[in-house]
Amino acid sequence: MDWTAPLSAIAGALAGIVATFVVDRDRWKRAQQADAQAVLREAFVAYLAHLARATEGMRFAAEARYDSPEERRRAVRAAFSESGLFEQRFGLTMLAPPRVVELGVDAFRTVRALRDLLADGAYVTDGAFQTAQHTYYKATQATAAAMRRELGISELPFVPLATSLDEQGSRRG
């Protein structure tokens, strides 16, 4: 009996099985990587959105009228707490690489500094607040740039920030 034909058929079948396995495994790896990238992108976008939500909520709360400084303090602190930034920070810590986490936590701390200034009675027109806000913008820009690098997206050229309300006014005029 000639074993060449059956052995060739078995070898061909095994080669086909191995090739199918390799192709399926590669496809699965690519799908896993794409899913992980999507989760990371969503976490990054959510974190940046919550930074902005916290900052704008606190500014809005600080600009309202209150019967006492303590009411204003509570409103500013509530805006910070209700923004969901704490939860997003923990999500970022779980998903992001160390450099992005480091920059994200720095940005979080700048928002907390803004909170403390506003809760202690500062106004958005005060020099101390504007300096802290400039620090917040720079920290957020650095965080966003690191996130974009991590996702393989080119960086955006940010427009230099005005350092005072006078510069902002002169740009508009």
C-alpha positions in Angstrom: 0.0 0.0 0.0 1.2 3.5 -0.9 1.1 5.8 2.2 2.1 8.9 0.3 -1.4 10.1 -0.5 -2.9 9.6 3.0 0.2 11.1 4.7 0.1 14.1 2.3 -3.6 14.6 3.1 -2.9 14.5 6.9 0.1 16.8 6.5 -2.1 19.2 4.5 -4.9 19.1 7.0 -2.5 19.7 9.9 -0.9 22.7 8.0 -4.4 24.1 7.4 -5.3 23.7 11.0 -2.1 25.4 12.2 -2.5 28.2 9.7 -6.1 28.7 10.7 -5.1 28.8 14.4 -2.4 31.3 13.8 -4.6 33.6 11.7 -7.4 33.3 14.3 -5.0 34.0 17.2 -3.6 37.1 15.4 -7.2 38.3 14.7 -8.1 37.8 18.3 -5.0 39.7 19.5 -5.8 42.6 17.2 -9.4 42.7 18.4 -8.2 42.6 22.0 -5.8 45.5 21.4 -8.5 47.5 19.6 -10.9 46.9 22.5 -8.2 47.9 25.0 -7.4 51.1 23.0 -11.1 52.0 22.9 -11.5 51.6 26.6 -8.4 53.7 27.2 -9.5 56.4 24.8 -12.9 56.5 26.6 -11.2 56.8 30.0 -9.0 59.6 28.8 -11.9 61.6 27.3 -14.0 61.1 30.4 -11.1 62.2 32.7 -10.5 65.4 30.7 -14.2 66.1 30.6 -14.5 65.7 34.3 -11.6 68.0 34.9 -13.4 70.7 32.9 -16.7 69.9 34.6 -15.2 70.3 38.0 -13.5 73.6 37.1 -16.5 75.1 35.4 -18.9 73.9 38.2 -16.7 75.5 40.8 -16.4 78.8 38.9 -20.2 78.9 38.4 -20.7 78.2 42.1 -18.2 80.8 43.2 -19.8 83.5 41.0 -23.3 83.1 42.5 -24.5 85.2 45.4 -24.6 83.8 48.9 -25.8 84.9 52.3 -22.6 83.8 54.0 -19.0 82.8 53.1 -19.8 79.4 54.5 -22.6 78.9 52.0 -20.2 79.8 49.1 -17.6 77.4 50.5 -20.1 74.6 50.6 -21.3 75.3 47.1 -17.8 75.3 45.7 -16.9 72.1 47.5 -20.1 70.5 46.4 -19.4 71.4 42.7 -16.0 69.8 43.0 -17.4 66.6 44.7 -20.4 66.3 42.4 -18.2 66.5 39.2 -17.2 62.9 39.5 -13.6 63.7 39.2 -12.5 61.6 42.1 -14.0 58.5 40.5 -12.5 59.3 37.2 -9.1 59.7 38.8 -9.3 56.2 40.2 -10.3 54.9 36.7 -7.3 56.6 35.2 -5.1 55.1 37.8 -6.3 51.6 36.9 -6.0 51.9 33.1 -3.3 54.4 32.1 0.4 54.0 31.9 2.4 55.6 34.8 3.4 58.8 33.0 -0.2 59.6 32.1 -1.3 58.8 35.6 1.4 61.1 37.0 0.3 64.0 34.8 -3.4 63.3 35.4 -2.9 63.4 39.1 -1.0 66.7 38.7 -4.0 68.1 36.8 -6.3 66.8 39.5 -4.2 68.6 42.2 -4.4 71.9 40.3 -8.2 71.6 40.2 -8.2 70.9 43.9 -6.0 74.1 44.4 -8.6 76.1 42.4 -11.3 74.6 44.7 -9.4 75.7 47.8 -8.9 79.2 46.5 -12.6 79.6 45.5 -13.8 78.0 48.8 -11.6 80.4 50.7 -13.2 83.4 49.1 -11.1 84.2 46.0 -12.8 85.6 42.9 -12.1 84.5 39.4 -10.7 88.0 38.7 -8.1 87.7 41.5 -4.5 87.4 40.5 -4.0 84.3 42.7 -6.9 82.5 41.0 -5.7 83.5 37.5 -2.2 82.2 38.3 -3.7 78.9 39.6 -6.0 78.7 36.6 -3.0 79.1 34.3 -1.3 76.3 36.1 -4.4 74.2 35.7 -4.5 74.9 31.9 -0.8 73.9 31.6 -1.3 70.7 33.6 -4.4 69.8 31.6 -2.6 70.4 28.3 0.4 68.2 29.4 -2.1 65.5 30.4 -3.9 65.7 27.1 -0.7 65.6 25.2 0.5 62.5 27.0 -2.9 60.8 26.4 -2.7 61.6 22.7 0.9 60.2 22.5 -0.3 57.0 24.3 -3.1 56.6 21.8 -0.8 57.2 18.9 -2.6 60.5 18.0 -0.6 63.5 16.9 -0.4 66.4 19.4 -2.5 69.5 19.0 -0.7 72.8 19.0 -2.3 74.7 21.9 -2.6 78.5 21.7 -0.6 80.2 24.4 -2.7 81.2 27.3 -3.3 84.7 28.4 -1.8 85.4 31.8 -4.2 88.2 32.7 -7.6 89.5 31.9 -6.0 92.5 30.3 -4.3 90.3 27.7 -7.6 88.5 27.1 -9.3 91.8 26.6 -6.7 93.1 24.2 -7.0 89.9 22.1 -10.7 90.4 21.7 -10.4 94.1 20.8 
